[in-house]
């Protein structure tokens, strides 16, 4: 019975964490200012979603005349950093 409740509580926590990550992601995407997007992206716990948020923010920075490379440096992994830098270098 204890194992059931442990699994149940863990699944509730994961759902809550994922829901919160999606809320941060959507809030970041709704911001027009790059400087307001970055802190929201960094609150996302899930690595892939945080990387994608930083990637989109860096791309938007180009259209706003903001240097996108420091934004890419905040990506959660080297893979995300390299992908971000590659994309913005290609567009910049």
C-alpha positions, 0 to 999 in steps of 0.5 A, a space after each residue: 500500500 505504501 508503494 502505491 501512495 509513493 508512486 501516486 504522489 510522485 506522479 502528482 509531483 511530476 504532473 505539477 512540475 510539468 504543468 508549471 514548466 508549460 506555464 513558464 514556457 507559455 508566459 515567456 512566449 507571450 512576452 514581447 521583451 527578450 529581457 523578460 523572457 529569459 528569467 521565465 525560461 530559466 525557471 523551467 525545470 525540464 531540460 528540453 523545454 528550457 533549451 527550446 525556450 532559450 532558443 526561441 528567445 535568442 531568435 527573437 532577440 535578432 529581430 529586436 536588434 539584441 545580441 543573441 549569443 549571450 542568450 544562447 550561453 544560458 541554454 541548459 546543455 552544451 548541445 542546446 548551446 551549440 544548436 542555438 549558436 548555430 541557428 542565430 549565427 545562420 540568421 544573424 
